[in-house]
Every structure is written in structure tokens, then in C-alpha cells.
Amino acid sequence: MPKLLFEIGCEELPAAACMEAGLQLPELSRAHLGASPEELFIGPRRLAFPVTVAEHTDDEWIKGPPEALREKAAPGFAKRYGVAVDDLTLRDGFLGLEVPGRPIAEVLPERLAEIVRGLQFGKSMTWGAGFRFARPVRWLCAVLDGEPISVALEGVPSGGLSYGHRTSHPGPVEIPSAEGYLEALRAAGVEPDRAVRYEQIVAGLDALGPWRDPSGKLDEVVYLVEAARVQEASFDERFLELPARVIVTTMQAHQRYFPLGGNRFAFVANGGDPAVVRAGNEFVLSGRLEDAEFTFRRDVEVGIEGLADRLGAITYIAGAGTYAEKTERLVSLVGELGGDADARRAATLAKADLASELVREFTELQGYIGAEYARRAGESESVAAAIEEQYFPDSAGGPLPRTPQGAALAAADKLDHLTTAFGLGTRPTGSRDPFGLRRAAIGLNRLAIDGNVPVQRASLGPAQEFVEERLEGLLNVPVEFVRAARASAVGGLGEVARLAQALHAAERGEAFGAVYEAYDRANRLVGKRDDAAEHLDESLFEHDTERELAAAIGKLELDPADFDSALANAATVAPVVARFFDDVMVIAEDDRVRGNRVRLLLDVRDELGRLGDFSQIPGS
Amino acid sequence: MAQRSYQEIILALEEYWAAQGCVLLTPYHTEVAAGTMNPATFLRSLGPKPWKTAYLEPVLRPLDGRYGENPMRFQHYFQYQVILKPQPANVLDLYLDSLRAIGLDTDRHDIRFVEDDWEQPTVGAWGLGWEVWCDGMEITQFTYFQQLGGLELDLIPAEITYGLDRVAMVVQEKPTVFDLEWADGMTWRDVYQENERQWSHYNFEEASVELHARHFDDYEAECKHLVECGLPLPAYDFVLKCSHAFNLLDARGAISVTERAAYIGRVRNLVRAVAQLYLEQQQEDHAEAVV
């Protein structure tokens, strides 16, 4: 079968565009060429793939009008396709047109153009070619079994030519065949295969010793080069006095370098004289570190307390005052959440680094920089650690604070953030969550559950429902148990989670079954009635069982926090409830008697319901 | 070949881009904060007429002054600006050749085009492009404009903005701007350091807040008047003057957060009105020419 090589030649594509194209090309190839690419070669200047195609396109039959309308509709249909009515054929009562398959080479010009037009990018541009792309497309190379194919895309030259490395081999490269593609380009200084480039870079880095890539730049760098060359370089040791993460962020965020430890780093070049390129990169990094050093020294001179004094000038959220006011709230919240003197001290200084110049440049290092400044000002390690940990966990699976002070501060920060934002009427909608409220809610739940921070549900105010709903996705139990637990009497956020888990764990036990049934029968019979008496009136009891049940319920003091014994306790009432249903006619003729019995059953339901709303849980 | 001085680099760029058919212009006669804001770029990029130009532009950013003490930050520095409208298919090759023309050996250095999109919401403008790296240092900003003044473009221009100081540092292998050789026996320090010191002093400490606030209002009124008169070119100068007055007030710390948004909004409204008017006139002219 014929083998095709197709290459879209571009000006330097962003890494994200390379990834988008890599995801879409297989499907586009299937849709327009009827086959999947054997491989994908994705890089900054070319998106290419070899694919084996059928020699002819499939025969087609275009369905036309029903045969009954031969006189009326068929002439129009035939005319549209430029044939006579007699040329139409009959299938299943319909007239139609046979379109025999065509040689693949005939349809490729249009189909390859469709592939180019079909690629969609998050950010695309026009440059005058009549279609949008991530960056200008400058050539198309298409070769079918050694024959160049021209592509029907206006304004873009096409045929059997590709182009080599931008500076080392700037001229055209003839592509002899799909099989000869890699060889031809490698001879022109280009490694088209992303996987090979990736391996080359990793091998190059490994050869320099242990290396790190905390921000995941390798996935981007592999799309920034066509001829990867890993080089080692270094910076002046005096910069090592800067906080370590400031150095690493400077290297990674701006320059996409890989820290090697100490004052060494690695970078990936795409050409040039290694010695010259190394000197240039070292110079650039020094300049950036010098800037950071200058800023850092100015901040340290002001000191963390001086920075904290400036928070009154920084708006927190429009309508919710300044960071100075937020700081006051944090100090009091940390106390309510069980934080000690160190935790309250940390809360006082927690937001100070937002007034620093270094955080303005390295926003992702907030907290970390504050902690560094606190240490330099002689604050205790537990205060500094709490400042550093205040934004933990910063992702769904991110680590929790290690210190109790950090946990209390982190919970206070999220609690305040959620209640403030919800208080202002902001809440996440769809994918829009500009204040990061989902992340804050999930973090707060994790701090309550795994960090044992005593977050009271009532303190969540307008955010309570939103925060508790996040438990449904967070806990490894069916959502019904979370909903049941949320309707219980527990006051703490962490206790809701533990109760949901306890309910789920107990579900198959005898005690659970007994309590469930008692709750369920009571709830079904009277849950929706509106004729209950306001208070139980013992003088209206007619049966001993009524008195027995009222006494049993009155004695129960179910503490959901001590779930196992509470459940065992509740289970002792179940047989009494069962007898009550046997002995007593609840829906009595007499209004007062009936109202009193309905009241009694509601009391049963509500008391058992302290362990959760069992009606949320599907019966077995 | 001996290393080129700063002025020889400028001359080489002039010669190179003139040979590509560019109209060579001189720096604009009023303050701009970027070569992009020169009407030869900003206005001429609008409309259906092709246009190729190249010019040196001193850019003024009062807030960036450091009294001539920081070797990399200045309130006055130079960009070399090229506009090719419509963008030619070989525009990146033309750019690489221009580097060779000023003595930057593209075989010795690692030249890269790294994604960097440009957006200036204050003037309703955006484009896609790159920062050009030379051994990891940004030496040029390259942009395909997509929108200016809130208006779609008929022909997409390529904008090449050389950071001349950075380019010269690579070409001359000098560690700071101070040490760049401006002309034979004259360094940047000799030519511009005192200028930086005095202007930083003025921008941060002496510029009259009352005067510049008043000027802003006056320039704004004049601009609106000129738009009504159908004179977009003079009107545009008053946008630039407003913009610079704003930058001075900003450097003096005279603009609060809320005022800031209001000032920016006022400049944006002026830019849009002028751009709209300019474009209408261009399209009329073009239609007449075609008829």
C-alpha cells in the first residue's frame, strides 16, 4: 500500500501548540486519510507523520430522492452532480449516484489541506493565508511513494521539500520518501522525533549528575529545540546566600534551566559554539540573580515586621478590606482553631511577605519567602514553619502542614478566605473560580480530617454548604453516607467525615440494620405529616408500649462522635420501635391521640437521626 | 572585522533595512514608552495599505530610572523598530540576516524564538510572537499584530523590536550597558550616564504633579477636539502626550490605585477614537485609489 509522509512546516510553535497538534493529528489523519499515522514527529518547526494509505478511496453511493419522485426530484438531483437521470442507480427504493473510488494521489491535495485547516489551537493567529494556526505555516512537505504532492492550501508552498535546522542548515532538504524522512532531516541538523530528543536531553542531564526539574520544564524544553545539546554551567557562589527556592525559580521560570546542586546548572541549547553559548547563559543568569539579590537585600533591610506594617496599604479582595484587616482576623481565628502562642505569632506575620518586593517578582514563593525573612529576623522555627505552611495543601493531593501551628494557620487562612468570598456573594461557577475557592474548600476539609484541626461547621457561615459538598468527592465512601452524616448532630467538619466513614463501615452490621429499620419505618409513616403535637403528652398514652418507647428515647443520649457505642445504644431501642408498630395504631381516630403518637415517632426519628439522616442511604 | 560600535550597529541596521525596501524614519518628536507607539507603527499598521519602515526610537519610561546606577535599567534607552506590512514569508530569515549584518555571528550563538505573546489592553492591542533569545538573553521582541486600538487588521504586519543595548552587549561582548562603546573612544557612560542621573532626579522628585495633571487634562481635551475636526494624526500626538504625562505622574507616586484605572481608561478611549478615525480615512483613501 502507498506510504505517505506529510510535514507541516511552521515558524517556531509554542510548546502548548505542539502538544495540542500531537493530540489531534491521529484523529485528523483517520478522518481525512482513512488511516492512523504510524508515528508522530512533533517539534517547534514541524508537525510530521508517516501513514500508510489505501491506493483508492472507497466507492461511494450518494443517496437521492425516492424512486416514486423520479419525475419530480430526480432531475434536480442529477443536475446538482452533473449527471443524467439515467445515470442514477436504484437501491432500496431510492435513486442515487455511484461515485467510484479515486486514486489517493488525486484526493490528497484537498485532504491534506483539510488536515492543516482542521488543527485547532487554544491561541491562534492570522497572517494573511486565509486560515488560522498557532504560528505561520511556511511550507508543506508531502511525499507519496517518492512522488511529491502539492497541497491545495493557498499561500503556502508545498511539494517534496522540507527545511533543515534554522541556523546550521537553513536551506531546503529534499525528502525522498516516508522511509527516508528521518535520515534526511538528521543530516540537516534536525531531530524530528520528540521521543528521541527527550531521551537525548535526559541522557545529557544524567551525565552531569543529579539534576532537578521541580517546575516540569523538560516537557516544554523538548519542544524548544530541534538539535538538543545539554550543557553544564555555573554561577557565582555568592548568590548561594539567596533563599534556595528563589535561585531555583529564577533558573526555571525565566530561563528553563535545570539545577544541578550548589552553584551548577544545566541548560539545553539548540546550536552555536558551546563555549560562547555557555558564557552567554551564565551572564544572563547572573544578571537575574543580581536583580533578585538586590531586591532580597532591600526586603531584609525593611525586615518582616516592617513589611507587616505595610499591609494596610494592600487590598485583599475588593470590598473585603486590606491585608492588615485580614491579619487581625487570622490571629483571632487561629486561636479559635486551637493554635498556640507561636501559631498566633505566625498569623501576625503570615501575610507580611505580600508587601515584599521579592514576592512581587516571585508570587509563587509567597509563604516561603515570608518564612525565610522570619528566620532572618530571629523568629522561632515553629513560627517560620507555620508561615511557610500557611498555603498548604496547595493542590488536591498536595502535602499537609507538618507542624500543628502550620495546620492551624493554614485552616484559618482558608476559612477566612471562604467566608469572606462567600460573604461578598462570590462563588465558583462552572470552570470559573477566580479566588480558588474550590481548592481552599478541599484544603480546609483535608486539614480538618487528616490534620485534626477543630473546624466548626457553624463557623463556615455562608460557605458551609459549598465546603461540605466537597467532602462528597474527597471521601472514599458513597455520597449518600456523606449526605447522611451532614444531616447528623455533629458540630465539627472532621467529625462529619469520620461519621460518614463510620456509617459506611457499619452498614452491613446488625446494629446498623436495626437502627436503620427503626428510623426508616418512623420516617416513612410520619416524616411528611403535619399533624404532630408540639410536645409529647404522657397523659394521652393508652398502651404500655407507648410509655416504654417514650422512656427509651428519653434515656438515649447519642453522641455521634463516639459512633460505635452510640450505634449499639441506639440499636437497643429498635425492638421497642418494632413492638410499638405491632401494638399501637398510630393513625388514631382521636386527633390529640394521633398527634401525640406522630410526635413520639418524630422524636424517635430525630433522636436516631443524631447519627445521620438514614433516609439518604438506600435500603438493602 | 573589528567589533562594531553602538553607532555602527545603528548604521548597519539602517543600511540593511533600507536595502529591504524600508522607509527610514527618524525618532518621533514626542515622548513614547515603546517604539510600537510611534505612529509609524501604531497608525500605519491599521488599514489596507502596505508599509515598510525602520527607525531608531529612544523610549522613555520614567518609572524605570535608576539614577544611572543600575547597569541594566534606564528611564531612557533605545529600541530599533522594523515594521513589515504585510509580513513576508521569509521574515524570520530576514531578521537573522540582519543580526549577521551587525556582526552577530548566528553560528557561534544560540538563537531561539521563544513564545512570548504581546498584549496591551490599555490601547486595545494584542499580537502573537516570540522573544528572541541569544544564548538565553532576550535581544528582540517579535510580534505579529492581530489587533490595534481594538480594531482588526487588514494586513498582518510583522513587528521587530531590537533591544539595542542587549544586542550591542552581545556584539561587543560587554558585561554592562555602561561599558558599551558608543563611538571610538566614547562609552555609553560618557554619553548618557549624567542624562540618566538628572532625568531620574526630575522624574522621581522634581516633576510638578500639578503641572502634569493639568497637562493631562488639556492634552485630552485637545485630542478630543482634533478627533472632532477629523485630524487623527495631530490627535494621536496628544494621546502620546497624555500617556507620557500619566507616566510622569506615576513615577512621582501621585496616582492612587483607583485613579490609575480611571487614567488608563481615559487614554484607552482616546486611542480607540483616534484609531477608528484614522482607519476610516485610510479605507476611504484606499477605496478612491482602487476606483
Chai-1 contact restraints between the chains, C-beta under 6 A:
chainA,res_idxA,chainB,res_idxB,connection_type,confidence,min_distance_angstrom,max_distance_angstrom,comment,restraint_id
A,E11,B,L92,contact,1.0,0.0,6.0,A-B,restraint_1
A,E12,B,F113,contact,1.0,0.0,6.0,A-B,restraint_2
A,P14,B,E115,contact,1.0,0.0,6.0,A-B,restraint_3
A,M125,B,L128,contact,1.0,0.0,6.0,A-B,restraint_4
A,M125,B,Y144,contact,1.0,0.0,6.0,A-B,restraint_5
A,M125,B,Q146,contact,1.0,0.0,6.0,A-B,restraint_6
A,T126,B,I156,contact,1.0,0.0,6.0,A-B,restraint_7
A,W127,B,Q87,contact,1.0,0.0,6.0,A-B,restraint_8
A,W127,B,Y144,contact,1.0,0.0,6.0,A-B,restraint_9
A,W127,B,I156,contact,1.0,0.0,6.0,A-B,restraint_10
A,G128,B,P86,contact,1.0,0.0,6.0,A-B,restraint_11
A,G128,B,I156,contact,1.0,0.0,6.0,A-B,restraint_12
A,R138,B,A89,contact,1.0,0.0,6.0,A-B,restraint_13
A,T167,B,T106,contact,1.0,0.0,6.0,A-B,restraint_14
A,Q255,B,G136,contact,1.0,0.0,6.0,A-B,restraint_15
A,A269,B,D110,contact,1.0,0.0,6.0,A-B,restraint_16
A,N270,B,D110,contact,1.0,0.0,6.0,A-B,restraint_17
A,N270,B,R112,contact,1.0,0.0,6.0,A-B,restraint_18
A,G271,B,D110,contact,1.0,0.0,6.0,A-B,restraint_19
A,G272,B,R108,contact,1.0,0.0,6.0,A-B,restraint_20
A,G272,B,H109,contact,1.0,0.0,6.0,A-B,restraint_21
A,G272,B,D110,contact,1.0,0.0,6.0,A-B,restraint_22
A,D273,B,R108,contact,1.0,0.0,6.0,A-B,restraint_23
A,V276,B,R108,contact,1.0,0.0,6.0,A-B,restraint_24
A,V277,B,D110,contact,1.0,0.0,6.0,A-B,restraint_25
A,V277,B,D135,contact,1.0,0.0,6.0,A-B,restraint_26
A,G280,B,D135,contact,1.0,0.0,6.0,A-B,restraint_27
A,N281,B,D135,contact,1.0,0.0,6.0,A-B,restraint_28
A,N281,B,G136,contact,1.0,0.0,6.0,A-B,restraint_29
A,V284,B,G136,contact,1.0,0.0,6.0,A-B,restraint_30
A,V284,B,M137,contact,1.0,0.0,6.0,A-B,restraint_31
